[in-house]
Amino acid sequence: MKRSELKKQILELTQDITFEYNGKFACINPWSVDKFQVGFGNVAKTYTDINDLMNDPFYDGNSLTEICDTLQIELV
């Protein structure tokens, strides 16, 4: 999935997004345009800005921007 598509999907606030990366389960729970809760493996984090969410190297040292093209996104 392209970065712009993933960002748009998150900002639609319609559903949780799940995927696997490096053998770990990940989820993005978009609560509102300024609250996003994410989990990766056993770690959870909350973001208040979509750009911080997209650019934080939270996924084993990589950001969503860096890895989104390699992910098989499951829309729940």
N, C-alpha and C positions, 0 to 999 in steps of 0.2 A: 504494500500500500504506500502510495506517495505521501510525503510529509503534509502537503496541503489537504489531501483527502482525510488523513488521520486527524489533523487539527479540526477540520470541518465536522467530522463525525463526533469528536469530543464535545465541541461547542454546540451541537444540536441538543445536547442534554437529554437524549431520548433513551439511552440504554448504556449498560456497562460494557466495557470492552475488555476482552481477555485474550491472552496469548501466552506462548511459551518462548523463553529465550535462555539459551545456555542451560537447558534442562530444568529451569525454574519456572513456576507458574507466575504470571503477572496479571494484574487487573487495574483498570482505570475506572473509577466511579465518579462521573461528573455530576455533582450536586447542584451547582449553579455556575454562572459565568465567572464567579470569583471564589469558587471552592471545588477543588478536585482532590479526591482521596485516591492514592495509588498504593499498590502492594507489589512486592517483588520478592519471591521466596518468603522469608520470615520477617521482612522489613516493610513497614507501612510509613507513608509520608503524606502530608497534606500541602497542597499548593493553592495560592490565591491568585496566580497569574498564569495564563495558558502558555506564555512564552517561557516562563521558568520551568513549567512542566515539560515542555518540548525540548529544552536545552540542558537540563540538569543531567549530569552523568550518573544517574541513579542505577542504571542497568549494567552492573559489573563494569563500571567505568565508562559506559557509553550512554549517550542521550537518545531519546526517542527519535530526534532528528537524524542521528547517525545510523540507527538500526531499522527504522520503519520500512525501508525497501525490502528488508530480509524477513519481515514478520508475516506469519499467517494469522491475521486478525480474525477472532471469532466474535461476532456480535451476538450478545445474549439478550 
